[in-house]
């Protein structure tokens, strides 16, 4: 059984063998080796989000605004740290017709009340660098970069609905963003906004 082989440059390399002398090769990026699942006899893969949670690089923040008056808005303020990009998705739940906006570079008189950002790996206390606030003092909303709408006035207003963000956003270092909901239902409405992100 050969123990060594040469590459195209005639450099010598060890040929790997298992305990029964069968030759094999590693699939690797030089740091991490791929895993073969013995039952399916195929490469083992997992979702990227799963690995980020395991590596303590995913955070979640959410808030429920109770009885948002009609024709008024509720805002969450995302403040991205100066050293990290925030890769973010969000969900919105409302009781009645509402418009949803994601805006960049708003003018704020105050950041608002900071919320708790939870590490999605509950076995570690690694903190996020990005921060999330509720009820900022908004002077100007900034540039609208995404908009959506849920529900309609009238018969189906009470049904409410849910909206997942239409896109996966990489938010700019050191920048502020607003996720905001305008209650257009004609009645008070509960609103929930969930934000999930990782950083690099």
C-alpha positions, 0 to 999 in steps of 0.5 A: 500500500502506498503511503506517499504520493506527489502532486503536479509539482512533484512535492511529496504528500502523505496518502491517508488511510483508515485503520483497514488500509483504505485510502481516503481524502479530506475535503477541507478549506485548510481549517475545517474538514467536511463531515460525511454522514455514515448513514446517508453516505453523503456530506453532512451539512447544516444551516448557516444560522444553526452554526452561528447560534452554536458559535454564539454569533446570533442575537434576537430582540423583540418588543410588543407595543400594546394599544398603538393608537390609530394614525400613529407610529411605533418605532424600533431604533437599530444602532449598528456598532462602529466596528461591526456590520449587522446582518439582519432580518425582522418580522412584524405582527399587527392586529389591523391594517398597517404600513411597515417601513425600514429607514436608514440614517434617521435624525433622532433627538434621542435614541429611545429606551434600550431593549435587551438583546438576547444571545440565541445560544442560551449557554453563553453570555456573549453580548451583541455590539449592535443595540436596539431601542424602542420609542426613539425621538424621531425628528426625520425618518431618514431614507426609506429602503423597504416598505410593506403593508398588512391588512385592510380597513373594514371587514378583515381589519380585526384579522391582523397579520404577519410580515417577514422582511422582504430581504436580508439586510447587511446594515452599515457600520456606525449607522442608525436604522428605524423599523416602524409601523404606522397603524392605519386600521382605524382602531387601537392595535397591538404591534410586535416587532422581532429583529434577528441578526448576526455580526461581523 
